[in-house]
Amino acid sequence: MTIKFAGIDAIPADCYILNFNVDGKYETIFYQGIEELMSTVLTGDEWVGWLSGGGLPLLNGKKIDDEVEFAEEYIDKTADDFCVLFEN
């Protein structure tokens, strides 16, 4: 299986769609709320720290303050981890 992350679309009502190209086919994952999206890209301790106002951790030594940008960079580097969601 070949998977490539193709970005995040923010939609009204604080929802997010993750876009992937899976074996040449367009696939998406829907998240309702920034908390749900961030729970996917942060460890448990990081998520609690972020939720309590501690900010985002460094990502590959880089400080990113925007949650969606952080998620995009994280998922771009770990897209293969999402392939289990698209297996039939």
Legacy VTK file of the C-alpha trace (Angstrom):
# vtk DataFile Version 3.0
C-alpha trace
ASCII
DATASET POLYDATA
POINTS 88 float
0.000 0.000 0.000
1.280 3.452 -0.943
-0.011 6.345 1.128
0.736 10.057 0.857
-0.653 12.779 3.088
-2.318 15.556 1.064
-3.135 18.145 3.736
-5.852 19.208 6.155
-9.007 21.098 5.278
-10.641 23.131 8.039
-14.410 23.258 7.631
-17.039 25.275 9.526
-18.045 24.260 13.045
-14.457 23.471 14.107
-14.138 20.342 11.972
-11.141 19.047 10.044
-10.684 16.661 7.133
-7.379 14.864 6.645
-6.710 14.107 2.993
-4.682 11.158 1.779
-3.787 9.578 -1.536
-3.953 5.829 -0.961
-2.822 3.739 -3.911
-3.897 6.544 -6.246
-7.330 6.879 -4.631
-8.521 9.937 -2.672
-9.350 9.058 0.968
-10.303 11.235 3.939
-10.569 11.097 7.720
-12.983 13.413 9.535
-12.270 15.001 12.923
-14.819 16.954 14.917
-12.954 19.593 16.877
-9.340 20.598 17.296
-9.099 18.477 20.446
-9.872 15.305 18.510
-7.344 16.216 15.811
-4.629 17.020 18.337
-5.261 13.803 20.267
-4.113 12.025 17.106
-0.752 13.789 16.860
0.211 14.275 20.509
1.171 11.713 23.125
-1.044 11.529 26.197
1.244 13.759 28.267
1.686 16.237 25.401
-2.080 16.386 24.874
-2.757 17.091 28.549
-0.046 19.765 28.548
-1.442 21.387 25.400
-5.014 21.217 26.674
-4.032 22.859 29.948
-2.410 25.765 28.100
1.171 24.537 28.024
1.516 24.943 24.270
2.706 22.487 21.678
5.903 20.460 22.037
8.823 20.889 19.671
8.439 18.933 16.439
11.796 17.742 15.105
13.449 20.541 17.075
11.144 23.187 15.615
8.633 25.327 17.517
5.209 25.482 15.824
2.447 27.457 17.517
-0.417 26.747 15.089
-2.233 23.474 15.833
-3.228 22.711 12.230
0.283 23.429 10.935
1.703 21.206 13.692
-0.701 18.398 12.758
0.102 18.729 9.043
3.850 18.500 9.607
3.466 15.578 12.017
1.113 13.602 9.766
3.203 14.295 6.661
6.121 12.525 8.352
4.012 9.670 9.766
1.493 9.070 6.969
2.406 5.376 6.802
0.996 4.976 10.321
-2.455 5.835 8.949
-2.481 3.016 6.354
-4.216 0.653 8.795
-7.278 2.919 8.582
-7.596 2.271 4.860
-7.033 -1.487 4.769
-10.050 -3.537 3.793
LINES 1 89
88 0 1 2 3 4 5 6 7 8 9 10 11 12 13 14 15 16 17 18 19 20 21 22 23 24 25 26 27 28 29 30 31 32 33 34 35 36 37 38 39 40 41 42 43 44 45 46 47 48 49 50 51 52 53 54 55 56 57 58 59 60 61 62 63 64 65 66 67 68 69 70 71 72 73 74 75 76 77 78 79 80 81 82 83 84 85 86 87
